Structures are given as structure tokens and as C-alpha cells.
């Protein structure tokens, strides 16, 4: 029989009988009749020994005799709803008849009355209590360990704290002195470059200019002194930075090294572990506070500039941030992002339908900001169709490494100016070439952007072709074009607008002769085969450096502009190629009617987008092609816009002065072999002798005396008058001091006496510049 005890409510008073509740009882058929009575103790427990008798120790309680359990189930009543067992009635009668124990009176205990007994928790008095307490402690420590493990994945983890501590310590050691060193280095670099340019300008300033030569020398000395001071300041800044960093490094790295070393020396492996643990604890303490949100670089903030890989999701996110595509639009990846051999990222992308490529090109600045790089590092070009672009993001700022040797150095035979001319590599390192046949060009940029070095790529290619006729004009007068003078049929290097205008008039007459010959031959324009048959139709390159100096002249400026416009518009078919170089070819410098005829544009570094547009054309900067984005370190780089193409960032092939000299020697030899080397210009003394006449002979002999007393740097700049008279008399001239003074008229300052000889006696004399000026002014010659 299975008994389900019913709930009983506690009596309100000890004498109130307990009213039992009928419980559901299930009848179980016994296997054998019960032969003995069941002893039920008054506390509700049951117990029998092996013989079915109650134990002897249980004799004290008064048992209640329970009738034996019936062997057959009772008959079911007529209502068939309730089965009442006889055994259940007996049990209920037993509980009702049992005498309830009298209520015990609980004595009041004073919990504060402990006397001298120690306070010991109850659980400490039993093994079960200790086991329970141990389980609670184990589970609490296990939860703590799990929480510690989960914490390590967050910014509050001890490893993260140690990493932040190391980073903060290192940043404190590095300090901010590096900014001062960089600023000093930049200043020293700029001043050194200016001093080099000033020295070069002073070196190539003709002595005949007199005061300008002295002013150039003083300017060069002043620039050199400023550059030396800047270099000393840079060295001092580096020394101060190193001293401060060493002191801070000793403070930061000294204690950890001392703790680790001493621990290992005194405690071996355990000491080493203790030292490492203490170092780790110190680093974690320093980095216990996480970085602020704006300083914490999460995955959402990182970009290519932080060293991440270029992926398709990154491209979508970047183009959305730059507002090139919408928030719900995506890019079509034609060529997956990959690294080239230069470590730059490249990809071919299809923009969403309706989005032209020029929108992405105009947003180069925004895309660079989203990628975390400089604008000059991002290059976007069209790829086959309007909505497809090729994206190129270089790892470092392009064109800042050392340039490679130009391809002209490897020439073993004369160049071909009729074919493509190598300009230089683009941002991808691929060579860029242009054709100048029936073209004209304009090169512009701010001072120091590399116009002279860029122009050498075209000039050297023309010089290495023996068939090309060179006409050069240097409006700067600084000597950049002077090495090419021996190869030129016409050269203007004194920055003289009148002489340049005369040279243009000669060139216009030559153009007319060329057209007359073309009409006679029945040809419309000059081609390579025709020029080879008729050398008088050979290609002619007119190179004008610093055009601004000529076109802004009050007397000849407009005449020069008109003559150049005539040559550019009509001379291309006659084989005349014109290139002009200037700083900012604005309408006030170069008339738009002339500037618009120059089909090849090369914009080097400019200070403003407007200045870039004056070279590349209006709207180029708005379309994403602005020379303003070119950094100062990218010298010689610029946007090259050849006819029929989009502007391309190109750095001109660079040739040193020594390499230029080698190439010009090679060009001279090839022209000599081809019979196209022009006659070398005569010295001023030889020109005077060719004039004939006594005065011309006297001045020629005077110049020879200056040459004889010169050094390796050139003729003497000043000689005593008596020395000149003695040498003239020795040469057979009867010349008095008055006659020599009449031939070479000096100013009062030039008549001043100067020290001469070993004793340093002060004597009067003649400066070389005054003698040359007298000879050129009287006979109309050039020095």
C-alpha cells in the first residue's frame, strides 16, 4: 500500500483535536497475508527486525496495534465513484485517537549574553557544515575565475592594461621634442636649397653685369650663412631630444630591468618570475585607465593608413563616406583588391548605374581622407568605360624616393625626336611618353617645383637627335640653359627682351622659307621622311624659359606675345615645336590667345587650385586634377595633360649636372659626325679682331691681358692701368693713359685705387666688366 499523506494544519491550541483530511489511497495487493501486526510509533516512523518484531530498544514508546491489511480489495459501491479502503479508515482512526504531545514552553534566550564563550558559527561544529561552506566557497571562486576570464577579452583585461601601460610609457619616453627636430630639419633643408640656388645664380651671373654680380655674391653668402646656422640648430635640437629621451628612458625602463636582474641574481628562476610579475603589475597599473573613445582605435576607425588590408566592404564604406555612392548602393568589384610589387593597393571597380567616373575622380580628396592617406597617394583613372574606374592607393607618398637613372643614359645611338619622348614614371612606376610632332607645350609651376629638371627631359632628347635644330631663350638668365649653348643655332641667355624679339623675327622668316619650300614640293606639312630628304625642313625646337620675363616687358611684351602666337599657330606644320616654361601663366603673364594654343600642359606643384587651372585649363581642379595637392617633397612631379588624354601624375626623369654634361658630350659627338654641329660662338677678343681698326685691336689685346692674368675660374676681374699700358706697348701699340681712358670710360668709383702687388701699393686700374661693356657697346658685339 502506498500512502499519500495529507496536509494537516497546526492546531490553534494544544487541546483542539486535529481534523484529518481524507487522502487518496491506492490499494496494492500483498504477495502474502500479513501474519504479524505493524508497529507504528507515535512519531510516525516504522521499524521491524528480521523476525518481524520491533526492536528491544523501542519498548519505551507505546505502540498502537493496527489490524492486518485485507488481502482482497473492497467491493465497489453502487455509485462507482469512491473506493474506501478499510485500511485507510483504520489509519485515520489511529491518527485521530493518538494523543497529541503537550506544547513545550520555549525559554527566552538573550542573544547578547555570551559571557566568555567564543562566537562560533553552527556550521563549523559539524562536518556537514564545513562541506557546505567549502562548496559555497568553491562555487564563488569558480564564478570569480570565469568573470576574470571574460574580463580579459575587454579593455579592462590585465593584458590590455599592460599593453596600454607599455604604450603610454613609451610615448612619454619619446616625448614631443621630435616635432622641434622635424621643424629644424625642414628649415635647414629649405635654407640649404635656397643657398644652393643662390650660389648657382651667383656663379652663372655674367661678370659684365657688375653690380648684379656683386649683389648675387652677397646674397649667396647671406643664404649660405643662414643655412649653416639652420644646420647647427638642427644638430642642437637632435642632441637635446636624445638627452631628454635618454633621461626618461632611464626612469621608465630602469626599475623593471633592475627588478628582473636582481631577482634573477638573488632568487634564480623564482626571483626572475617575481621580477617579471612585478613588472607586469606595474605596467598594468599604469594602463589601468582605458583610452578615451576618440583615442581608441576600434575596427570601425581603422583604415589603409593604419595598415589594414583593402577589402570589398572597406571600399563600399569608403565610397559611401565620400558621398560617391548612396548609403544603400554598393560597388561592383571587377578586379579584387591586391598588392602590386611596390606595396600599393590596386582594384578595378564598377560604380552603380548612373554614377559617372568623374564623380569619383572629383572626390579624390574625400576618398583619401576616408582611406586615411594623403590625397597624392590616391590615383583614380577611367578604365574602359564611363562607369568603370581603376583605383590605386600607394603605401607611401609617391615620388619621394630617390629617382632612378633616366633612360637617355642607356642610349647607344642617336635619339629620334619624331617618335615618343620618355617623360618619366607615373605613380604606378610605369613609363609615360608623349609625342611632340605638330605639338606645342606649356610647363608651369611655383619656384623650386622642378621646372628646369623637367625641361631637361625634353631638351636632352632633342639634343641627342642630331637632326633637331635648337633655338633656346633663357628669360631667367641664371645659366640653366647655358650647357646647351654650343648645340644651338640661336641662343639668348642674357634675359634681353629686345634680343629675344629679334630672334623670333628671324624664326618667323625661317618659317616662311619652310612654307615656300613645302609649296614647291607640293606638301602640306613636314614629315620625318621629308625632313630627312631636305635638311632645311628638319625639326626645330624653340624653348623659352621664364616666359613671364619677356611677355611682361613694357616695350617688347606685346610684340613678343604676337610673334609667339604666330609661331605656335602656324609653325607646327612647318616642323617648328614651341615649348614655354613659366611660374604662373595667368592672363596677365601669357595672353589667353597664346596659352590656349599650347596643346601639351604640364602643371608642376602650384600654391593654389586657380594657379593649377591656369596651366591645365579651367575646371581641371574641380574635376580632381589639381597641382595644389602635390607635396613639396614630390619635386619634379606634376600633372601631364597631353592632347586627347586625361591628366596623369608624372615625375620627370632626373639627370644630375654630371649626367647632363655626359649626355651633351655624346650629343656633340653625334652632331659632329652628322655634320649638324653649329659653329661655336667667337670670343669677344676674336670678334674685335674681326672688326678691324686700331681701337678694336687695342681692346682685343687688353682682353688678352685679362685672360693671361686669370686663374682657373676665368680671367682676372681687375688689373692696374700701368700694367695694361706696358703690355700694349710690348704688343706694338702706341697708347697713352689718356687714350686708354678715352676708350674705356670709367666711373669715379671704378677709378678708385686698389692694392696691388706684394707690397700692396694702391694703384688705379680697369675692371674687366667695364672693358667688355666698352667693347660691346661701341661695336655692337656680344660677350
C-alpha positions, 0 to 999 in steps of 0.5 A: 500500500502506498500512502499519500499523506495529507496536509494537516494544519497546526492546531490553534491550541494544544487541546483542539483535536486535529481534523484529518483530511481524507487522502487518496489511497491506492490499494496494492495487493500483498504477495502474502497475508500479513501474519504479524501486526505493524508497529507504528510509533507515535512519531510516525516512523516504522521499524521491524527486525528480521523476525518481524518484531520491533526492536528491544530498544523501542519498548519505551514508546507505546505502540498502537496495534493496527489490524492486518491489511485485507488481502482482497480489495473492497467491493465497489459501491453502487455509485462507482465513484469512491473506493474506501479502503478499510485500511485507510479508515483504520489509519485515520482512526489511529491518527485521530485517537493518538494523543497529541504531545503537550506544547513545550514552553520555549525559554527566552534566550538573550542573544547578547549574553555570551559571557566568555564563550567564543562566537562560533558559527553552527556550521563549523561544529559539524562536518556537514557544515564545513562541506557546505561552506567549502562548496559555497566557497568553491562555487564563488571562486569558480564564478570569480575565475570565469568573470576574470576570464571574460574580463580579459577579452575587454579593455579592462583585461590585465593584458590590455592594461599592460599593453596600454601601460607599455604604450603610454610609457613609451610615448612619454619616453619619446616625448614631443621634442621630435616635432622641434627636430622635424621643424629644424630639419625642414628649415635647414633643408629649405635654407640649404636649397635656397643657398644652393640656388643662390650660389648657382645664380651667383656663379652663372651671373655674367661678370659684365653685369657688375653690380648684379654680380656683386649683389648675387655674391652677397646674397649667396653668402647671406643664404649660405650663412643662414643655412649653416646656422639652420644646420647647427640648430638642427644638430642642437635640437637632435642632441637635446631630444636624445638627452631628454629621451635618454633621461626618461628612458632611464626612469621608465625602463630602469626599475623593471630591468633592475627588478628582473636582474636582481631577482634573477641574481638573488632568487634564480628562476623564482626571483626572475618570475617575481621580477617579471610579475612585478613588472607586469603589475606595474605596467598594468597599473599604469594602463589601468585607465582605458583610452578615451573613445576618440583615442581608441582605435576600434575596427570601425576607425581603422583604415589603409593608413593604419595598415589594414588590408583593402577589402570589398566592404572597406571600399563600399564604406569608403565610397559611401563616406565620400558621398560617391555612392548612396548609403544603400548602393554598393560597388561592383568589384571587377578586379579584387583588391591586391598588392602590386610589387611596390606595396600599393593597393590596386582594384578595378571597380564598377560604380552603380548605374548612373554614377559617372567616373568623374564623380569619383575622380572629383572626390579624390580628396574625400576618398583619401581622407576616408582611406586615411592617406594623403590625397597624392597617394590616391590615383583614380583613372577611367578604365574602359568605360564611363562607369568603370574606374581603376583605383590605386592607393600607394603605401607611401607618398609617391615620388619621394624616393630617390629617382632612378637613372633616366633612360637617355643614359642607356642610349647607344645611338642617336635619339629620334625626336619624331617618335615618343619622348620618355617623360618619366614614371607615373605613380604606378612606376610605369613609363609615360611618353608623349609625342611632340610632332605638330605639338606645342607645350606649356610647363608651369609651376611655383619656384623650386617645383622642378621646372628646369629638371623637367625641361631637361627631359625634353631638351636632352632628347632633342639634343641627342637627335642630331637632326633637331635644330635648337633655338633656346631663350633663357628669360631667367638668365641664371645659366640653366640653359647655358650647357646647351649653348654650343648645340644651338643655332640661336641662343639668348641667355642674357634675359634681353627682351629686345634680343629675344624679339629679334630672334623670333623675327628671324624664326618667323622668316625661317618659317616662311622659307619652310612654307615656300619650300613645302609649296614647291614640293607640293606638301602640306606639312613636314614629315620625318621622311621629308625632313630627312630628304631636305635638311632645311625642313628638319625639326626645330625646337624653340624653348623659352624659359621664364616666359613671364620675363619677356611677355611682361616687358613694357616695350617688347611684351606685346610684340613678343606675345604676337610673334609667339602666337604666330609661331605656335599657330602656324609653325607646327606644320612647318616642323617648328615645336614651341615649348614655354616654361613659366611660374604662373601663366595667368592672363596677365603673364601669357595672353589667353590667345597664346596659352590656349594654343599650347596643346601639351600642359604640364602643371608642376606643384602650384600654391593654389587650385586657380594657379593649377587651372591656369596651366591645365585649363579651367575646371581641371581642379574641380574635376580632381586634377589639381597641382595644389595637392602635390607635396613639396617633397614630390619635386619634379612631379606634376600633372601631364595633360597631353592632347586627347588624354586625361591628366596623369601624375608624372615625375620627370626623369632626373639627370644630375649636372654630371649626367647632363654634361655626359649626355651633351658630350655624346650629343656633340659627338653625334652632331659632329659626325652628322655634320649638324654641329653649329659653329661655336660662338667667337670670343669677344677678343676674336670678334674685335679682331674681326672688326678691324681698326686700331681701337678694336685691336687695342681692346682685343689685346687688353682682353688678352691681358685679362685672360693671361692674368686669370686663374682657373675660374676665368680671367682676372676681374681687375688689373692696374692701368700701368700694367695694361699700358706696358703690355700694349706697348710690348704688343706694338701699340702706341697708347697713352693713359689718356687714350686708354681712358678715352676708350674705356670710360670709367666711373669715379668709383671704378677709378678708385685705387686698389692694392696691388702687388706684394707690397700692396701699393694702391694703384688705379686700374680697369675692371674687366666688366667695364672693358667688355661693356666698352667693347660691346657697346661701341661695336655692337658685339656680344660677350 
